[in-house]
Amino acid sequence: MKNIIVCMPMDEKAQTHIIKKLKKIVWLKDCNLEFVHVFKEESYPYMAPPTIYPNQEQKLEIRKTIKEIFDGLTKDFTHAKSECLFHSNPKEGMVDFLKKNKTELVISYTKEKQGFRDYFHSSFTEHLIKHAPCEVLTIR
């Protein structure tokens, strides 16, 4: 059975769109799907005392909440599980996760660029296309 990672943003509208698109892909029914979100971990070394956000207690609460959200979204997929990761650079955190899990395919959502700022802003999906150790399927 093929192991596929689905990158999930925390935007509810994008999540709904991704799930609708995935339900239309017939061959996914026979795959192990893992829905993953990587939160940015912030470090504040110059604060007294030095602080990392989120702390361990906050991470536990975030993981619990994400699991509840993703479980509700993915109930129609037979072989689905979810994961919530923390990394100082979410793009690199996802690439590391893909490498460690020997992922065969990663699915990522991309939206059309709008405005001057987006033109020069590298997206999460663009980063995966350049650095993922596996094939990347984009959903728009």
Disulfide bonds with the S-S distance in Angstrom:
none
